Amino acid sequence: MDKKTEELMKKCESGGTDVMESCKVLLEMMDKKDLKLDPNENYLSMAENIKRKDIPKVLEMALKIRESGDIKDTELKNAASVLIRAIEMS
């Protein structure tokens, strides 16, 4: 894990309502677009029941989405970037 990612993970602990909302949007969009980074996850259920302890996991997914060359969906990549920026600003 690089230094920037480590800093983001630390900021997850203090994420406010903007961060939680951005997490929900990303998870709902992942469900809608049927993206499965982890086939064992139900992203809609995660969005509906998200807790502060889930933020690091969602951030990890957002980083994978944003950096993935396989994912071409611009809307999804933008949602991932919004979440990352929300955490950076918190």
PyMOL Python script that loads the backbone (N, CA, C, O; Angstrom):
from pymol import cmd

cmd.read_pdbstr("""\
ATOM      1  N   MET A   1       0.853  -1.178   0.000  1.00  0.00           N
ATOM      2  CA  MET A   1       0.000   0.000   0.000  1.00  0.00           C
ATOM      3  C   MET A   1       0.897   1.240   0.000  1.00  0.00           C
ATOM      4  O   MET A   1       1.805   1.359   0.823  1.00  0.00           O
ATOM      5  N   ASP A   2       0.636   2.151  -0.924  1.00  0.00           N
ATOM      6  CA  ASP A   2       1.464   3.349  -0.995  1.00  0.00           C
ATOM      7  C   ASP A   2       1.064   4.348   0.092  1.00  0.00           C
ATOM      8  O   ASP A   2       0.040   4.192   0.756  1.00  0.00           O
ATOM      9  N   LYS A   3       1.895   5.373   0.255  1.00  0.00           N
ATOM     10  CA  LYS A   3       1.692   6.346   1.330  1.00  0.00           C
ATOM     11  C   LYS A   3       0.358   7.085   1.197  1.00  0.00           C
ATOM     12  O   LYS A   3      -0.322   7.318   2.196  1.00  0.00           O
ATOM     13  N   LYS A   4      -0.017   7.452  -0.027  1.00  0.00           N
ATOM     14  CA  LYS A   4      -1.275   8.172  -0.258  1.00  0.00           C
ATOM     15  C   LYS A   4      -2.466   7.308   0.166  1.00  0.00           C
ATOM     16  O   LYS A   4      -3.402   7.806   0.791  1.00  0.00           O
ATOM     17  N   THR A   5      -2.432   6.025  -0.170  1.00  0.00           N
ATOM     18  CA  THR A   5      -3.515   5.118   0.202  1.00  0.00           C
ATOM     19  C   THR A   5      -3.575   4.964   1.713  1.00  0.00           C
ATOM     20  O   THR A   5      -4.661   4.931   2.292  1.00  0.00           O
ATOM     21  N   GLU A   6      -2.419   4.870   2.353  1.00  0.00           N
ATOM     22  CA  GLU A   6      -2.378   4.772   3.816  1.00  0.00           C
ATOM     23  C   GLU A   6      -3.019   6.005   4.457  1.00  0.00           C
ATOM     24  O   GLU A   6      -3.778   5.883   5.419  1.00  0.00           O
ATOM     25  N   GLU A   7      -2.716   7.182   3.928  1.00  0.00           N
ATOM     26  CA  GLU A   7      -3.304   8.421   4.451  1.00  0.00           C
ATOM     27  C   GLU A   7      -4.819   8.408   4.284  1.00  0.00           C
ATOM     28  O   GLU A   7      -5.548   8.795   5.197  1.00  0.00           O
ATOM     29  N   LEU A   8      -5.297   7.962   3.117  1.00  0.00           N
ATOM     30  CA  LEU A   8      -6.740   7.883   2.885  1.00  0.00           C
ATOM     31  C   LEU A   8      -7.398   6.919   3.860  1.00  0.00           C
ATOM     32  O   LEU A   8      -8.471   7.205   4.392  1.00  0.00           O
ATOM     33  N   MET A   9      -6.767   5.790   4.093  1.00  0.00           N
ATOM     34  CA  MET A   9      -7.322   4.804   5.023  1.00  0.00           C
ATOM     35  C   MET A   9      -7.442   5.393   6.429  1.00  0.00           C
ATOM     36  O   MET A   9      -8.430   5.147   7.120  1.00  0.00           O
ATOM     37  N   LYS A  10      -6.449   6.164   6.852  1.00  0.00           N
ATOM     38  CA  LYS A  10      -6.510   6.812   8.171  1.00  0.00           C
ATOM     39  C   LYS A  10      -7.649   7.815   8.234  1.00  0.00           C
ATOM     40  O   LYS A  10      -8.323   7.935   9.257  1.00  0.00           O
ATOM     41  N   LYS A  11      -7.865   8.540   7.135  1.00  0.00           N
ATOM     42  CA  LYS A  11      -8.935   9.534   7.103  1.00  0.00           C
ATOM     43  C   LYS A  11     -10.317   8.887   7.123  1.00  0.00           C
ATOM     44  O   LYS A  11     -11.298   9.527   7.503  1.00  0.00           O
ATOM     45  N   CYS A  12     -10.397   7.628   6.718  1.00  0.00           N
ATOM     46  CA  CYS A  12     -11.680   6.919   6.723  1.00  0.00           C
ATOM     47  C   CYS A  12     -12.309   6.927   8.108  1.00  0.00           C
ATOM     48  O   CYS A  12     -13.532   6.970   8.245  1.00  0.00           O
ATOM     49  N   GLU A  13     -11.465   6.884   9.132  1.00  0.00           N
ATOM     50  CA  GLU A  13     -11.948   6.830  10.505  1.00  0.00           C
ATOM     51  C   GLU A  13     -12.740   8.082  10.883  1.00  0.00           C
ATOM     52  O   GLU A  13     -13.621   8.030  11.741  1.00  0.00           O
ATOM     53  N   SER A  14     -12.425   9.194  10.245  1.00  0.00           N
ATOM     54  CA  SER A  14     -13.103  10.444  10.596  1.00  0.00           C
ATOM     55  C   SER A  14     -14.088  10.896   9.525  1.00  0.00           C
ATOM     56  O   SER A  14     -14.558  12.034   9.547  1.00  0.00           O
ATOM     57  N   GLY A  15     -14.398  10.009   8.593  1.00  0.00           N
ATOM     58  CA  GLY A  15     -15.294  10.376   7.490  1.00  0.00           C
ATOM     59  C   GLY A  15     -16.655  10.826   7.985  1.00  0.00           C
ATOM     60  O   GLY A  15     -17.262  10.177   8.837  1.00  0.00           O
ATOM     61  N   GLY A  16     -17.125  11.926   7.452  1.00  0.00           N
ATOM     62  CA  GLY A  16     -18.422  12.474   7.848  1.00  0.00           C
ATOM     63  C   GLY A  16     -19.552  12.002   6.957  1.00  0.00           C
ATOM     64  O   GLY A  16     -19.444  10.975   6.288  1.00  0.00           O
ATOM     65  N   THR A  17     -20.639  12.760   6.954  1.00  0.00           N
ATOM     66  CA  THR A  17     -21.822  12.359   6.192  1.00  0.00           C
ATOM     67  C   THR A  17     -21.577  12.391   4.688  1.00  0.00           C
ATOM     68  O   THR A  17     -22.154  11.584   3.958  1.00  0.00           O
ATOM     69  N   ASP A  18     -20.730  13.309   4.207  1.00  0.00           N
ATOM     70  CA  ASP A  18     -20.405  13.347   2.772  1.00  0.00           C
ATOM     71  C   ASP A  18     -19.748  12.038   2.343  1.00  0.00           C
ATOM     72  O   ASP A  18     -20.037  11.507   1.270  1.00  0.00           O
ATOM     73  N   VAL A  19     -18.866  11.530   3.188  1.00  0.00           N
ATOM     74  CA  VAL A  19     -18.178  10.278   2.885  1.00  0.00           C
ATOM     75  C   VAL A  19     -19.179   9.129   2.858  1.00  0.00           C
ATOM     76  O   VAL A  19     -19.153   8.303   1.945  1.00  0.00           O
ATOM     77  N   MET A  20     -20.053   9.071   3.846  1.00  0.00           N
ATOM     78  CA  MET A  20     -21.056   8.001   3.907  1.00  0.00           C
ATOM     79  C   MET A  20     -21.969   8.057   2.693  1.00  0.00           C
ATOM     80  O   MET A  20     -22.281   7.021   2.105  1.00  0.00           O
ATOM     81  N   GLU A  21     -22.400   9.255   2.312  1.00  0.00           N
ATOM     82  CA  GLU A  21     -23.273   9.393   1.137  1.00  0.00           C
ATOM     83  C   GLU A  21     -22.554   8.955  -0.132  1.00  0.00           C
ATOM     84  O   GLU A  21     -23.139   8.274  -0.975  1.00  0.00           O
ATOM     85  N   SER A  22     -21.296   9.340  -0.270  1.00  0.00           N
ATOM     86  CA  SER A  22     -20.520   8.950  -1.449  1.00  0.00           C
ATOM     87  C   SER A  22     -20.334   7.441  -1.497  1.00  0.00           C
ATOM     88  O   SER A  22     -20.356   6.845  -2.574  1.00  0.00           O
ATOM     89  N   CYS A  23     -20.150   6.818  -0.331  1.00  0.00           N
ATOM     90  CA  CYS A  23     -20.040   5.352  -0.270  1.00  0.00           C
ATOM     91  C   CYS A  23     -21.332   4.707  -0.756  1.00  0.00           C
ATOM     92  O   CYS A  23     -21.311   3.761  -1.543  1.00  0.00           O
ATOM     93  N   LYS A  24     -22.459   5.233  -0.274  1.00  0.00           N
ATOM     94  CA  LYS A  24     -23.756   4.674  -0.664  1.00  0.00           C
ATOM     95  C   LYS A  24     -23.975   4.791  -2.166  1.00  0.00           C
ATOM     96  O   LYS A  24     -24.423   3.842  -2.810  1.00  0.00           O
ATOM     97  N   VAL A  25     -23.659   5.951  -2.719  1.00  0.00           N
ATOM     98  CA  VAL A  25     -23.837   6.170  -4.162  1.00  0.00           C
ATOM     99  C   VAL A  25     -22.998   5.177  -4.954  1.00  0.00           C
ATOM    100  O   VAL A  25     -23.486   4.562  -5.902  1.00  0.00           O
ATOM    101  N   LEU A  26     -21.732   5.018  -4.565  1.00  0.00           N
ATOM    102  CA  LEU A  26     -20.855   4.097  -5.283  1.00  0.00           C
ATOM    103  C   LEU A  26     -21.377   2.663  -5.184  1.00  0.00           C
ATOM    104  O   LEU A  26     -21.432   1.958  -6.192  1.00  0.00           O
ATOM    105  N   LEU A  27     -21.756   2.229  -4.000  1.00  0.00           N
ATOM    106  CA  LEU A  27     -22.254   0.864  -3.826  1.00  0.00           C
ATOM    107  C   LEU A  27     -23.536   0.620  -4.615  1.00  0.00           C
ATOM    108  O   LEU A  27     -23.701  -0.428  -5.240  1.00  0.00           O
ATOM    109  N   GLU A  28     -24.449   1.603  -4.581  1.00  0.00           N
ATOM    110  CA  GLU A  28     -25.694   1.457  -5.339  1.00  0.00           C
ATOM    111  C   GLU A  28     -25.414   1.382  -6.834  1.00  0.00           C
ATOM    112  O   GLU A  28     -26.047   0.608  -7.552  1.00  0.00           O
ATOM    113  N   MET A  29     -24.464   2.189  -7.300  1.00  0.00           N
ATOM    114  CA  MET A  29     -24.121   2.184  -8.713  1.00  0.00           C
ATOM    115  C   MET A  29     -23.456   0.856  -9.099  1.00  0.00           C
ATOM    116  O   MET A  29     -23.714   0.320 -10.176  1.00  0.00           O
ATOM    117  N   MET A  30     -22.603   0.331  -8.218  1.00  0.00           N
ATOM    118  CA  MET A  30     -21.971  -0.962  -8.483  1.00  0.00           C
ATOM    119  C   MET A  30     -23.033  -2.047  -8.614  1.00  0.00           C
ATOM    120  O   MET A  30     -22.928  -2.923  -9.472  1.00  0.00           O
ATOM    121  N   ASP A  31     -24.053  -1.989  -7.765  1.00  0.00           N
ATOM    122  CA  ASP A  31     -25.139  -2.962  -7.840  1.00  0.00           C
ATOM    123  C   ASP A  31     -25.924  -2.794  -9.136  1.00  0.00           C
ATOM    124  O   ASP A  31     -26.208  -3.768  -9.833  1.00  0.00           O
ATOM    125  N   LYS A  32     -26.271  -1.546  -9.452  1.00  0.00           N
ATOM    126  CA  LYS A  32     -27.054  -1.259 -10.654  1.00  0.00           C
ATOM    127  C   LYS A  32     -26.318  -1.699 -11.925  1.00  0.00           C
ATOM    128  O   LYS A  32     -26.929  -2.229 -12.852  1.00  0.00           O
ATOM    129  N   LYS A  33     -25.019  -1.476 -11.955  1.00  0.00           N
ATOM    130  CA  LYS A  33     -24.222  -1.819 -13.143  1.00  0.00           C
ATOM    131  C   LYS A  33     -23.754  -3.271 -13.091  1.00  0.00           C
ATOM    132  O   LYS A  33     -23.052  -3.736 -13.990  1.00  0.00           O
ATOM    133  N   ASP A  34     -24.146  -3.986 -12.033  1.00  0.00           N
ATOM    134  CA  ASP A  34     -23.819  -5.399 -11.849  1.00  0.00           C
ATOM    135  C   ASP A  34     -22.314  -5.647 -11.889  1.00  0.00           C
ATOM    136  O   ASP A  34     -21.851  -6.627 -12.473  1.00  0.00           O
ATOM    137  N   LEU A  35     -21.558  -4.749 -11.262  1.00  0.00           N
ATOM    138  CA  LEU A  35     -20.115  -4.913 -11.146  1.00  0.00           C
ATOM    139  C   LEU A  35     -19.826  -5.764  -9.925  1.00  0.00           C
ATOM    140  O   LEU A  35     -20.319  -5.471  -8.835  1.00  0.00           O
ATOM    141  N   LYS A  36     -19.052  -6.788 -10.087  1.00  0.00           N
ATOM    142  CA  LYS A  36     -18.726  -7.683  -8.984  1.00  0.00           C
ATOM    143  C   LYS A  36     -17.223  -7.725  -8.777  1.00  0.00           C
ATOM    144  O   LYS A  36     -16.529  -8.507  -9.426  1.00  0.00           O
ATOM    145  N   LEU A  37     -16.716  -6.893  -7.881  1.00  0.00           N
ATOM    146  CA  LEU A  37     -15.311  -6.974  -7.509  1.00  0.00           C
ATOM    147  C   LEU A  37     -15.114  -8.147  -6.567  1.00  0.00           C
ATOM    148  O   LEU A  37     -14.066  -8.793  -6.572  1.00  0.00           O
ATOM    149  N   ASP A  38     -16.130  -8.418  -5.758  1.00  0.00           N
ATOM    150  CA  ASP A  38     -16.134  -9.564  -4.856  1.00  0.00           C
ATOM    151  C   ASP A  38     -17.461 -10.280  -5.066  1.00  0.00           C
ATOM    152  O   ASP A  38     -18.507  -9.763  -4.671  1.00  0.00           O
ATOM    153  N   PRO A  39     -17.439 -11.460  -5.681  1.00  0.00           N
ATOM    154  CA  PRO A  39     -18.691 -12.147  -6.006  1.00  0.00           C
ATOM    155  C   PRO A  39     -19.527 -12.520  -4.789  1.00  0.00           C
ATOM    156  O   PRO A  39     -20.703 -12.858  -4.925  1.00  0.00           O
ATOM    157  N   ASN A  40     -18.937 -12.462  -3.610  1.00  0.00           N
ATOM    158  CA  ASN A  40     -19.671 -12.816  -2.392  1.00  0.00           C
ATOM    159  C   ASN A  40     -20.392 -11.624  -1.764  1.00  0.00           C
ATOM    160  O   ASN A  40     -21.094 -11.786  -0.766  1.00  0.00           O
ATOM    161  N   GLU A  41     -20.226 -10.436  -2.333  1.00  0.00           N
ATOM    162  CA  GLU A  41     -20.824  -9.229  -1.771  1.00  0.00           C
ATOM    163  C   GLU A  41     -22.131  -8.867  -2.471  1.00  0.00           C
ATOM    164  O   GLU A  41     -22.275  -9.033  -3.683  1.00  0.00           O
ATOM    165  N   ASN A  42     -23.065  -8.376  -1.690  1.00  0.00           N
ATOM    166  CA  ASN A  42     -24.296  -7.803  -2.216  1.00  0.00           C
ATOM    167  C   ASN A  42     -24.177  -6.303  -1.967  1.00  0.00           C
ATOM    168  O   ASN A  42     -24.378  -5.840  -0.844  1.00  0.00           O
ATOM    169  N   TYR A  43     -23.849  -5.541  -3.015  1.00  0.00           N
ATOM    170  CA  TYR A  43     -23.526  -4.128  -2.846  1.00  0.00           C
ATOM    171  C   TYR A  43     -24.733  -3.285  -2.446  1.00  0.00           C
ATOM    172  O   TYR A  43     -24.583  -2.304  -1.717  1.00  0.00           O
ATOM    173  N   LEU A  44     -25.927  -3.652  -2.911  1.00  0.00           N
ATOM    174  CA  LEU A  44     -27.119  -2.913  -2.509  1.00  0.00           C
ATOM    175  C   LEU A  44     -27.361  -3.081  -1.012  1.00  0.00           C
ATOM    176  O   LEU A  44     -27.697  -2.122  -0.318  1.00  0.00           O
ATOM    177  N   SER A  45     -27.191  -4.287  -0.528  1.00  0.00           N
ATOM    178  CA  SER A  45     -27.338  -4.543   0.908  1.00  0.00           C
ATOM    179  C   SER A  45     -26.298  -3.755   1.702  1.00  0.00           C
ATOM    180  O   SER A  45     -26.599  -3.200   2.758  1.00  0.00           O
ATOM    181  N   MET A  46     -25.068  -3.713   1.180  1.00  0.00           N
ATOM    182  CA  MET A  46     -24.024  -2.930   1.843  1.00  0.00           C
ATOM    183  C   MET A  46     -24.412  -1.460   1.904  1.00  0.00           C
ATOM    184  O   MET A  46     -24.228  -0.806   2.931  1.00  0.00           O
ATOM    185  N   ALA A  47     -24.952  -0.937   0.796  1.00  0.00           N
ATOM    186  CA  ALA A  47     -25.329   0.482   0.742  1.00  0.00           C
ATOM    187  C   ALA A  47     -26.428   0.785   1.751  1.00  0.00           C
ATOM    188  O   ALA A  47     -26.406   1.823   2.412  1.00  0.00           O
ATOM    189  N   GLU A  48     -27.385  -0.123   1.863  1.00  0.00           N
ATOM    190  CA  GLU A  48     -28.523   0.106   2.761  1.00  0.00           C
ATOM    191  C   GLU A  48     -28.135   0.000   4.231  1.00  0.00           C
ATOM    192  O   GLU A  48     -28.789   0.590   5.092  1.00  0.00           O
ATOM    193  N   ASN A  49     -27.076  -0.749   4.520  1.00  0.00           N
ATOM    194  CA  ASN A  49     -26.695  -1.002   5.913  1.00  0.00           C
ATOM    195  C   ASN A  49     -25.293  -0.514   6.240  1.00  0.00           C
ATOM    196  O   ASN A  49     -24.662  -1.014   7.172  1.00  0.00           O
ATOM    197  N   ILE A  50     -24.803   0.458   5.481  1.00  0.00           N
ATOM    198  CA  ILE A  50     -23.405   0.875   5.645  1.00  0.00           C
ATOM    199  C   ILE A  50     -23.160   1.470   7.036  1.00  0.00           C
ATOM    200  O   ILE A  50     -23.972   2.209   7.594  1.00  0.00           O
ATOM    201  N   LYS A  51     -22.005   1.101   7.546  1.00  0.00           N
ATOM    202  CA  LYS A  51     -21.562   1.598   8.853  1.00  0.00           C
ATOM    203  C   LYS A  51     -20.178   2.217   8.661  1.00  0.00           C
ATOM    204  O   LYS A  51     -19.510   1.966   7.658  1.00  0.00           O
ATOM    205  N   ARG A  52     -19.766   3.006   9.606  1.00  0.00           N
ATOM    206  CA  ARG A  52     -18.475   3.688   9.512  1.00  0.00           C
ATOM    207  C   ARG A  52     -17.333   2.682   9.316  1.00  0.00           C
ATOM    208  O   ARG A  52     -16.367   2.981   8.615  1.00  0.00           O
ATOM    209  N   LYS A  53     -17.433   1.507   9.919  1.00  0.00           N
ATOM    210  CA  LYS A  53     -16.368   0.508   9.798  1.00  0.00           C
ATOM    211  C   LYS A  53     -16.258  -0.052   8.373  1.00  0.00           C
ATOM    212  O   LYS A  53     -15.248  -0.666   8.031  1.00  0.00           O
ATOM    213  N   ASP A  54     -17.290   0.154   7.541  1.00  0.00           N
ATOM    214  CA  ASP A  54     -17.277  -0.334   6.157  1.00  0.00           C
ATOM    215  C   ASP A  54     -16.550   0.604   5.196  1.00  0.00           C
ATOM    216  O   ASP A  54     -16.210   0.208   4.081  1.00  0.00           O
ATOM    217  N   ILE A  55     -16.312   1.831   5.619  1.00  0.00           N
ATOM    218  CA  ILE A  55     -15.727   2.840   4.728  1.00  0.00           C
ATOM    219  C   ILE A  55     -14.374   2.404   4.153  1.00  0.00           C
ATOM    220  O   ILE A  55     -14.157   2.574   2.954  1.00  0.00           O
ATOM    221  N   PRO A  56     -13.452   1.848   4.957  1.00  0.00           N
ATOM    222  CA  PRO A  56     -12.176   1.431   4.347  1.00  0.00           C
ATOM    223  C   PRO A  56     -12.350   0.404   3.230  1.00  0.00           C
ATOM    224  O   PRO A  56     -11.634   0.454   2.229  1.00  0.00           O
ATOM    225  N   LYS A  57     -13.284  -0.516   3.387  1.00  0.00           N
ATOM    226  CA  LYS A  57     -13.512  -1.528   2.354  1.00  0.00           C
ATOM    227  C   LYS A  57     -14.067  -0.883   1.084  1.00  0.00           C
ATOM    228  O   LYS A  57     -13.675  -1.247  -0.025  1.00  0.00           O
ATOM    229  N   VAL A  58     -14.976   0.071   1.248  1.00  0.00           N
ATOM    230  CA  VAL A  58     -15.549   0.747   0.083  1.00  0.00           C
ATOM    231  C   VAL A  58     -14.486   1.619  -0.584  1.00  0.00           C
ATOM    232  O   VAL A  58     -14.442   1.718  -1.810  1.00  0.00           O
ATOM    233  N   LEU A  59     -13.635   2.246   0.217  1.00  0.00           N
ATOM    234  CA  LEU A  59     -12.528   3.026  -0.349  1.00  0.00           C
ATOM    235  C   LEU A  59     -11.617   2.127  -1.173  1.00  0.00           C
ATOM    236  O   LEU A  59     -11.195   2.506  -2.265  1.00  0.00           O
ATOM    237  N   GLU A  60     -11.314   0.952  -0.663  1.00  0.00           N
ATOM    238  CA  GLU A  60     -10.474   0.015  -1.395  1.00  0.00           C
ATOM    239  C   GLU A  60     -11.107  -0.343  -2.748  1.00  0.00           C
ATOM    240  O   GLU A  60     -10.417  -0.429  -3.764  1.00  0.00           O
ATOM    241  N   MET A  61     -12.422  -0.550  -2.742  1.00  0.00           N
ATOM    242  CA  MET A  61     -13.122  -0.845  -3.996  1.00  0.00           C
ATOM    243  C   MET A  61     -13.052   0.357  -4.938  1.00  0.00           C
ATOM    244  O   MET A  61     -12.844   0.195  -6.140  1.00  0.00           O
ATOM    245  N   ALA A  62     -13.227   1.566  -4.386  1.00  0.00           N
ATOM    246  CA  ALA A  62     -13.184   2.778  -5.207  1.00  0.00           C
ATOM    247  C   ALA A  62     -11.817   2.948  -5.864  1.00  0.00           C
ATOM    248  O   ALA A  62     -11.725   3.324  -7.033  1.00  0.00           O
ATOM    249  N   LEU A  63     -10.764   2.671  -5.110  1.00  0.00           N
ATOM    250  CA  LEU A  63      -9.422   2.776  -5.672  1.00  0.00           C
ATOM    251  C   LEU A  63      -9.222   1.757  -6.797  1.00  0.00           C
ATOM    252  O   LEU A  63      -8.624   2.075  -7.825  1.00  0.00           O
ATOM    253  N   LYS A  64      -9.719   0.545  -6.604  1.00  0.00           N
ATOM    254  CA  LYS A  64      -9.618  -0.481  -7.646  1.00  0.00           C
ATOM    255  C   LYS A  64     -10.384  -0.063  -8.898  1.00  0.00           C
ATOM    256  O   LYS A  64      -9.901  -0.245 -10.016  1.00  0.00           O
ATOM    257  N   ILE A  65     -11.575   0.496  -8.707  1.00  0.00           N
ATOM    258  CA  ILE A  65     -12.395   0.928  -9.848  1.00  0.00           C
ATOM    259  C   ILE A  65     -11.698   2.047 -10.607  1.00  0.00           C
ATOM    260  O   ILE A  65     -11.589   2.007 -11.833  1.00  0.00           O
ATOM    261  N   ARG A  66     -11.228   3.045  -9.869  1.00  0.00           N
ATOM    262  CA  ARG A  66     -10.616   4.204 -10.508  1.00  0.00           C
ATOM    263  C   ARG A  66      -9.353   3.824 -11.281  1.00  0.00           C
ATOM    264  O   ARG A  66      -9.087   4.381 -12.346  1.00  0.00           O
ATOM    265  N   GLU A  67      -8.579   2.886 -10.754  1.00  0.00           N
ATOM    266  CA  GLU A  67      -7.310   2.526 -11.374  1.00  0.00           C
ATOM    267  C   GLU A  67      -7.426   1.392 -12.386  1.00  0.00           C
ATOM    268  O   GLU A  67      -6.477   1.128 -13.124  1.00  0.00           O
ATOM    269  N   SER A  68      -8.566   0.720 -12.434  1.00  0.00           N
ATOM    270  CA  SER A  68      -8.716  -0.435 -13.313  1.00  0.00           C
ATOM    271  C   SER A  68      -8.762  -0.043 -14.782  1.00  0.00           C
ATOM    272  O   SER A  68      -9.488   0.869 -15.178  1.00  0.00           O
ATOM    273  N   GLY A  69      -7.980  -0.744 -15.571  1.00  0.00           N
ATOM    274  CA  GLY A  69      -8.045  -0.561 -17.018  1.00  0.00           C
ATOM    275  C   GLY A  69      -9.175  -1.372 -17.630  1.00  0.00           C
ATOM    276  O   GLY A  69      -9.593  -1.115 -18.759  1.00  0.00           O
ATOM    277  N   ASP A  70      -9.668  -2.355 -16.880  1.00  0.00           N
ATOM    278  CA  ASP A  70     -10.740  -3.223 -17.378  1.00  0.00           C
ATOM    279  C   ASP A  70     -12.114  -2.568 -17.266  1.00  0.00           C
ATOM    280  O   ASP A  70     -13.016  -2.875 -18.045  1.00  0.00           O
ATOM    281  N   ILE A  71     -12.272  -1.673 -16.305  1.00  0.00           N
ATOM    282  CA  ILE A  71     -13.562  -0.999 -16.104  1.00  0.00           C
ATOM    283  C   ILE A  71     -13.555   0.276 -16.929  1.00  0.00           C
ATOM    284  O   ILE A  71     -12.743   1.171 -16.697  1.00  0.00           O
ATOM    285  N   LYS A  72     -14.464   0.353 -17.892  1.00  0.00           N
ATOM    286  CA  LYS A  72     -14.505   1.489 -18.817  1.00  0.00           C
ATOM    287  C   LYS A  72     -15.651   2.451 -18.528  1.00  0.00           C
ATOM    288  O   LYS A  72     -15.731   3.516 -19.141  1.00  0.00           O
ATOM    289  N   ASP A  73     -16.541   2.091 -17.602  1.00  0.00           N
ATOM    290  CA  ASP A  73     -17.729   2.882 -17.305  1.00  0.00           C
ATOM    291  C   ASP A  73     -17.333   4.211 -16.649  1.00  0.00           C
ATOM    292  O   ASP A  73     -16.913   4.238 -15.492  1.00  0.00           O
ATOM    293  N   THR A  74     -17.468   5.293 -17.384  1.00  0.00           N
ATOM    294  CA  THR A  74     -17.069   6.615 -16.902  1.00  0.00           C
ATOM    295  C   THR A  74     -17.865   7.049 -15.681  1.00  0.00           C
ATOM    296  O   THR A  74     -17.308   7.625 -14.746  1.00  0.00           O
ATOM    297  N   GLU A  75     -19.153   6.776 -15.685  1.00  0.00           N
ATOM    298  CA  GLU A  75     -20.009   7.156 -14.559  1.00  0.00           C
ATOM    299  C   GLU A  75     -19.551   6.470 -13.268  1.00  0.00           C
ATOM    300  O   GLU A  75     -19.514   7.095 -12.208  1.00  0.00           O
ATOM    301  N   LEU A  76     -19.211   5.218 -13.361  1.00  0.00           N
ATOM    302  CA  LEU A  76     -18.740   4.463 -12.207  1.00  0.00           C
ATOM    303  C   LEU A  76     -17.378   4.966 -11.735  1.00  0.00           C
ATOM    304  O   LEU A  76     -17.139   5.098 -10.535  1.00  0.00           O
ATOM    305  N   LYS A  77     -16.496   5.242 -12.676  1.00  0.00           N
ATOM    306  CA  LYS A  77     -15.181   5.788 -12.318  1.00  0.00           C
ATOM    307  C   LYS A  77     -15.319   7.155 -11.662  1.00  0.00           C
ATOM    308  O   LYS A  77     -14.580   7.469 -10.729  1.00  0.00           O
ATOM    309  N   ASN A  78     -16.255   7.974 -12.138  1.00  0.00           N
ATOM    310  CA  ASN A  78     -16.493   9.285 -11.527  1.00  0.00           C
ATOM    311  C   ASN A  78     -17.010   9.143 -10.103  1.00  0.00           C
ATOM    312  O   ASN A  78     -16.598   9.889  -9.216  1.00  0.00           O
ATOM    313  N   ALA A  79     -17.913   8.186  -9.879  1.00  0.00           N
ATOM    314  CA  ALA A  79     -18.441   7.958  -8.532  1.00  0.00           C
ATOM    315  C   ALA A  79     -17.318   7.522  -7.586  1.00  0.00           C
ATOM    316  O   ALA A  79     -17.288   7.929  -6.424  1.00  0.00           O
ATOM    317  N   ALA A  80     -16.403   6.699  -8.085  1.00  0.00           N
ATOM    318  CA  ALA A  80     -15.259   6.278  -7.277  1.00  0.00           C
ATOM    319  C   ALA A  80     -14.381   7.480  -6.944  1.00  0.00           C
ATOM    320  O   ALA A  80     -13.920   7.615  -5.810  1.00  0.00           O
ATOM    321  N   SER A  81     -14.151   8.338  -7.906  1.00  0.00           N
ATOM    322  CA  SER A  81     -13.327   9.530  -7.689  1.00  0.00           C
ATOM    323  C   SER A  81     -13.983  10.488  -6.702  1.00  0.00           C
ATOM    324  O   SER A  81     -13.294  11.107  -5.891  1.00  0.00           O
ATOM    325  N   VAL A  82     -15.307  10.618  -6.762  1.00  0.00           N
ATOM    326  CA  VAL A  82     -16.034  11.487  -5.822  1.00  0.00           C
ATOM    327  C   VAL A  82     -15.840  10.989  -4.396  1.00  0.00           C
ATOM    328  O   VAL A  82     -15.605  11.784  -3.486  1.00  0.00           O
ATOM    329  N   LEU A  83     -15.937   9.680  -4.198  1.00  0.00           N
ATOM    330  CA  LEU A  83     -15.731   9.111  -2.865  1.00  0.00           C
ATOM    331  C   LEU A  83     -14.309   9.382  -2.377  1.00  0.00           C
ATOM    332  O   LEU A  83     -14.100   9.791  -1.235  1.00  0.00           O
ATOM    333  N   ILE A  84     -13.352   9.152  -3.245  1.00  0.00           N
ATOM    334  CA  ILE A  84     -11.951   9.375  -2.850  1.00  0.00           C
ATOM    335  C   ILE A  84     -11.715  10.828  -2.473  1.00  0.00           C
ATOM    336  O   ILE A  84     -11.035  11.115  -1.488  1.00  0.00           O
ATOM    337  N   ARG A  85     -12.284  11.758  -3.264  1.00  0.00           N
ATOM    338  CA  ARG A  85     -12.142  13.189  -2.941  1.00  0.00           C
ATOM    339  C   ARG A  85     -12.847  13.532  -1.630  1.00  0.00           C
ATOM    340  O   ARG A  85     -12.335  14.331  -0.845  1.00  0.00           O
ATOM    341  N   ALA A  86     -14.010  12.940  -1.385  1.00  0.00           N
ATOM    342  CA  ALA A  86     -14.738  13.212  -0.137  1.00  0.00           C
ATOM    343  C   ALA A  86     -13.887  12.796   1.066  1.00  0.00           C
ATOM    344  O   ALA A  86     -13.858  13.483   2.086  1.00  0.00           O
ATOM    345  N   ILE A  87     -13.203  11.673   0.931  1.00  0.00           N
ATOM    346  CA  ILE A  87     -12.338  11.215   2.029  1.00  0.00           C
ATOM    347  C   ILE A  87     -11.130  12.130   2.157  1.00  0.00           C
ATOM    348  O   ILE A  87     -10.723  12.470   3.268  1.00  0.00           O
ATOM    349  N   GLU A  88     -10.556  12.528   1.036  1.00  0.00           N
ATOM    350  CA  GLU A  88      -9.398  13.437   1.079  1.00  0.00           C
ATOM    351  C   GLU A  88      -9.762  14.750   1.773  1.00  0.00           C
ATOM    352  O   GLU A  88      -8.945  15.323   2.493  1.00  0.00           O
ATOM    353  N   MET A  89     -10.984  15.220   1.554  1.00  0.00           N
ATOM    354  CA  MET A  89     -11.412  16.509   2.106  1.00  0.00           C
ATOM    355  C   MET A  89     -11.862  16.412   3.562  1.00  0.00           C
ATOM    356  O   MET A  89     -12.013  17.435   4.230  1.00  0.00           O
ATOM    357  N   SER A  90     -12.076  15.192   4.059  1.00  0.00           N
ATOM    358  CA  SER A  90     -12.597  15.062   5.424  1.00  0.00           C
ATOM    359  C   SER A  90     -11.508  15.287   6.454  1.00  0.00           C
ATOM    360  O   SER A  90     -11.770  15.215   7.655  1.00  0.00           O
TER     361      SER A  90
END
""", "prot")
cmd.dss("prot")
cmd.show_as("cartoon", "prot")
cmd.util.cbc("prot")
cmd.orient("prot")
